[in-house]
């Protein structure tokens, strides 16, 4: 469902080609856009044009309801309200493809058009920075997956053109902390999807909360298995054997590999432990409720 927007101002969609499959083709087939332009055009990212975000001016959101029906596709969409005109809006969002970090003098790729990033930056403390990120937009809608609703961010007044035209955007350590937290949340979401796919019996039917995936992430990290692959290995072990995977009386080889240092690095130990699973019957009786209240 798309938000019901009452406005006399032009509306735009900023759609992520890396998030929405075959985006350019689907927009062309809809034949409902007044203007369309890929942000990567004319930049050093133009070699990967197939995943470029598209700025789309629309007369109505209705023709795009089916395209944006899934949460996955909503996660690749910003809805923009602006009276600045297509060209100014395009120039602004294209300029946000890169930003400076306190950790490097070289511009880094910056996904401000990702609704999770834009929304998270709007919840930081600095009002001028938040307004600056609106550029020439008055209102911006982002899909909030956990609340299953469109969040509406607005600014009473846009900052001066001279401010939002400054590029690249200079991030602070607070912005980097936000990006790191979002990266962890995205990984936990992927882990949750993995558990849903390969261990569906563990989760209540239709479970959308990601508490169990977060529990496994934190448990894996506490045992020293911190790389993404290591965490997936650990999740497989726990889901297959249950918490007894740490019990040396029940699973001596696996538990030793999980809990005791050895000449092997953690990534090697956890892989070795995962390869032991073929020797054991799966635990079909444990459930998420055994670990998460």
N, C-alpha and C positions, 0 to 999 in steps of 0.2 A: 504494500500500500504506500502510495506517495502522499506527502503532506498536502493539505488543502491550503493554498497560499492565496491570500487576497492582496493584490498589489496592482498598481498602475505602471510599475517599472518593468523593464525587460528582464526576463529570466534566462538563465544559462545552466547547462549541465557541464561539469568538468569530470570526465569519465576516464578511468585508469585502464589503459590497454593491457597492462600486465595482470590485472585482476579480472577483467571481463574478456572471455574468449572471443576471438574473431570480431573484436569491437568495431573496427572501421567498416567491415562488410555488413554487420548487423545494422549500423546506423544508416548506411547507404540504402539497405533494403527497406528500412522503415519509411524513408523519404518524408520525414517529418521535421527536418532541421532547416532553420532559416539560413544559418551559416555554420560551417564546421572547419576547424583547423587543428592539425596536430602540433602539440607544443614542441616536439623534438625537431620540427622542420627548421633547417638552417643552423642547428646547433651541433656540437660534437657528439650528440647522441643520435643523430639522424640515421646512422647505420643500423639502429635497432628500432626503426620506425614502426614496426608491427606491434610493439608494446607501448607506443607513445600514448600519453594522455591526449584526449580530444576535448577541445573547448567547443561546445555546441550551443548555439543560440536557438531558443524554442519559443513558439507562440503558445504552446500548451504542454503540460507534462503528461497528459493522458496517453498519447501514443507510445510513451516510454515505460508504461506501467508493467508490461510483460517482461521487458528487458531487465527491469529492476525489481522483479518479483522475489528473487532469492536473496538471502542474507549476504551471500558471497558477492553478488553483483552490487548490492547496496554498499558494501564495504569499499567499492571502487567508484563512489559517486559523491561529488559535492554539488549541491544546488545553490546557485548564486543569484542574488538580486543586485543589479547595478544600473545606474543611468549613464555610465561613462562611455558607453559605446563599445562595440565588439573589438575594435583595434586596440584601444587602450587596455581593455581587459585582457586581451591576448598578450600584449607586451608585458603586462604586470606578471601574469602567471608564468610566462616563459622565463622571465628574469628570476623566478623563484626555483628554477630547476637546480640551481647551485647555491651553496652558502659557504661561508667561512666558519671554521671551527677554531676554538682556542688551542687546539692540539696541533694545528697545521696551518701553514701559510697558503696552501693550495686549496682552491675551491673543491668542495665535496658535493656529490649528488645529494639533492635535498628533495624529499617527497612531501612537500607541504600540501600537495593535492590529495594525499592520503587522508581521508576523513578522520582516522584515528589520531594522526599526528596533528592536524589542524585543531581538532577538539581538545587534545591534551595541552597544546600550547596556549589555548584560550583559557585554560584553568591555572595558568601560572600567575605570578603576583604582579608583573609589571604592565601597567595599563597602556603605556605608550607603545611598547612592543606588541601587545595584543592588537591595538588599533592599526599599527603599521602593517600587520600581517593580513588585514582585510584588504589592503590596497584600495582600489576604487569601488569595492563592494560595500553595500549597506547591510545586507543580511546573507548569512550562509547557513545552509542546513546540512547536517552530518547524521548518518545513520548510527544509532547507539545499539549495538548488537545485544548487549546484556539486558537492556531495558526494552528492547524491541520497539523503539520509537525514533522519530527524527528529532534531533536536537537543533534548536534554532539559536544561532549566535548572531548578535547584531551590535552595531555601534551607533550611538546617537549622532556622532559626527565623524567623518573620515578624516584622517590626518592629511596634512598638506601634501600635495603632489610631489613636492621636492623631497619629502621624507620617504614616501613609499616607492619613489622611483630609484632610490639609492639601492644599488645592487653590487655585489651579492649581499644577501642578508648576513649579518654577523651574529652567530649563535654564542650564547653564554654557556658556562658549565651547567647551569640549571636546565637549559635546553637539551644538552647532551644527556643529563640524568633522565629527563623525560623520555628521550629516544631509547635509552638503555632499558628502562622499565617497560616500554611498549614492546621492545624486542623479546623480553622475557615472557610477556603476556601472549604474544603471538606464538612463541614456541610452546607454551603450555596449551594453547588452543590446538596446535598441531598434535601434541601428545594425546590430548583428549580424543581427537578424531581417530588417532591410531588405536586407542583402546576400544572405541566404539566399533571399529572395523574388525579387529582381531580377537577381542575378548568381550563380546557384547553381553554375555551372561553375567558379567560382573556389575553392570550398570542397570538401574531401574529403566524400564521402557520409556523412551523419549527423554531421557536425562540430558539436560542442557548445561547444568552447572559443571564447572570444571574443577571442583574441589579435589577430586581424587587424583587427577593429573597433576595438580599443584602439590598435593601430598607426596606423590612419587618423585616429582622434580626436587622438592626440598630434601627428601630422604636420600636420593641419589647424591645430591650435592654434599650432604653432611657426611657421606661415606667417602668422599673424595672423587666421585665419578662425575666430572663437570662438563665434559665435551658433549655436544648434542647427540652424537652416536652412542656415547657411553650411557647417557640418560635413557635413550630408547632401549638399549640392551637391558638396563636395570629394570625398566618398566616391564619388559617381556618376562624377565625372571620372576619378578614379584607377582605378576598376573598369572603366571603358570603355576607357581608353587605356593603363593601366599606368603605371609610374614615369616613362615617357617624357613624360608630361604636363608635366613640369618641364624638358624638353629643348627649348630654343629653336630648335635646328636641325630638329627633327622637327615640333613644334607651336608655331610662333613666337607666334601670337596667344594661345593658351591659356597657354603657359608665361610669357609676359610678364605676363599678367593675374594669374597665381598668384604670381609672384616679385618683381614690381617695384611700388613705390608709384605712385599716380596720383591725380589730383583726385577720383576716385571713392572712396567709403568701401569697406572690405573686403567688406561685404555686397553692394554693387553689382558690384564686380569679380568676385567668385566666381559671381554669378548670370550675368553676361555671359559668363564662361568656360564655364559649364554649357550655355548656349544655343548655344555653338559646336560642341557634340558632334554635332549633326545633320550637320555637314560632314565627319565622320571615321568610317571603318569601325571597329567595335569590335576591340580586341585580344583574340583568342580563344585565345591561347597562354599568356598569363601565368597564374600560379596563386599562391595564398597562400604556398606554399613558397618562392617567389621572394623573399619579404620577411620571412617568419617562420621561424626555425629550429625 
